[in-house]
Amino acid sequence: MSVLDLCDTEVAAVPVDASAAEAIRLMLSQRVGAVGVVDSDHKVAGIFTERDVLRKLALSGCDPEQTPVRELMTTPVELATLSTGPGEALATMIDRHFRHLPVVDGQGKLLGMLSIRNVLQWRIDDLSQELDSLEQYVANDGPGG
């Protein structure tokens, strides 16, 4: 399974020249905690997260309408690719304390945004299926088992 299969269907991204306010409005409208910041070729230039809003914008006195998102985004960005497995993505996110991981193609173009919520839901579903299989195995063990 590709991590892209776990991503939300609509990719939240803003151009590198967008304002912080535009990025925040997109985060609110799509109910996500991060947006990819992309260049004119749709390649990932950075990531703008709720943490960036709190750490870099909230008490800075900067006007979000006038502040370019490129001044506040996190860069460099840890990226997942189509060959990144869900387990590997989860390990990276836990080890590096990330809640979001952009998924890119071979040229660095943004394909999706993986959230820790997506990966944990995959893991819960996987464990539930495993538990169901074990319960079925035990329940089918007949006499003389």
Beta strands, then each sheet from edge to edge (+ up, - down):
strand 1: 13-15
strand 2: 34-38
strand 3: 44-49
strand 4: 80-81
strand 5: 100-104
strand 6: 110-115
sheet 1: 1+ 2+ 3-
sheet 2: 4+ 5+ 6-
end
